[in-house]
Amino acid sequence: MKAEQIKKGFMDRNCDSLLLELYEDEHRLDDQNQRYIGMLEKYIAYYGNDDVQIYNTPGRSEICGNHTDHQHGCVVAAGVNLDAIGAVSVQKDKVSIISDNFFLEDIEIDDLTVKEEEKGTSEALVRGILARFQQLGYQIGGFKAYITSEVMIGAGLSSSAVFEVMIATILSGLYNRQMIPSEELAKIAQYAENVYFGKPCGLMDQCACAFGGLIAIDFKDAASPLIESLQIDFSAFHHCLCIVDTKGSHSDLTNDYAAIPLEMKKVAHFFGKEVLREVDEEAFYEQLNEIRKQCGDRSLLRSIHFFNENQRVNGLVKALKENDFKRFKEIMKASGDSSFKYLQNVYADPNHQSLSLALALSEKILQDKGFCRVHGGGFAGTIQAFVEDEHAWSYKKEMEKYFGEDSVHLLKIRKQGSIRMM
């Protein structure tokens, strides 16, 4: 269908039922229609009135399992209704992408080798995804795309994974009849980030973006993790997922992030193992004093967090399946407390504690109307709060007094992952 024709469909509000099914938020229907219209207008302005397809990939939020995946642990994550959308058409031999106002260099599909000078760029991700499709025997081809994203960079919603999974989904839709499984798309995206982009990421972010909904992932076999889609209607709990951007800077935090897996692995190496998932917890406590001498107190505390957090994930999955929101809330609060006290990823510099402040203010504002915890990697950036639906807007208003306009995002857990919409 021509871009102008699809645009008219949004202008005439013919797509409202589709948007409501996807975003589950009738209050944002006007905004979403305008967003899709704006995307199509940009596509037409740059490329012309082509036959286009519309693609959509959600951001993700980690629910439980904070800093466990790199130790082959267990995680619960969710796709959310902040997302990236793209208008796409076929072209021959090359990939051309405009992402908001950023023009990527064209990628020729007959040149898919790793480029050292390209590492750390979006072009590397596109080239890597094309290469992996080809290596796995899938069809590839060129395309033109205009992509726009609501997923904020540095907010713990996985903006890079959203982009990667979007590109993989486009190739699946254009050239492989949209038949490639979500898990395969996630692994392809991870490969591109590891090998072509040069970042040793895990698979959690890509899985959440590709699957959507609530998913439980067991990374015991990191090469083939067990992924379970949890068929839970989270809206039945009448709580809104809020992400609060505290405006803390992620600069100079690389060493703080890297220290967490390094210190956990230090304990694993004490037992001759590579990761903590391979260590017997009972043996860990039996030899605590000797480990303390060799590895230090923080390594011990972070390892204690891992062992307990892995058990919490299993308990959380059970609570969700039994629709036991009271137990879900208890486990989530315990997970947040553990991240603060034992994992110690809420602040790095005692003089700059935006996450700690956001947690303190949230607890004061919410009282018994919700609960909060650090979100994602930690140290700076965002916190997560689950707030009773009727109090979500007042929570947003109060928190934005301290952290600025549009610092609080009211989200829904999305049932669908990365898809071709039309």
Secondary structure, DSSP 8 states (H G I E B T S, - for coil): -BHHHHHHHHHTTTTHHHHHHHH--GGGHHHHHHHHHHHHHHHHHHH-S-B-EEEEEEEEEEEE-TTTGGGT-EEEEEEEEEEEEEEEEEESSEEEEEETTEE---EETT--S--GGGTTSHHHHHHHHHHHHHHTT----EEEEEEEE---TTSSS-HHHHHHHHHHHHHHHHHSTT-S-HHHHHHHHHHIIIIII-----SHHHHHHHH-SEEEEE-SSTTS-EEEEE---GGGG-EEEEEEE-----TT-HHHHHHHHHHHHHHHHHTT-SSGGGS-HHHHHHTHHHHHHHH-HHHHHHHHHHHHHHHHHHHHHHHHHTT-HHHHHHHHHHHHHHIIIII--S-SBTTB-HHHHHHHHHHHHHTTSEEEEE-TT-SSSEEEEEEEGGGHHHHHHHHHHHH-TT-EEEE-B-S--SEE--
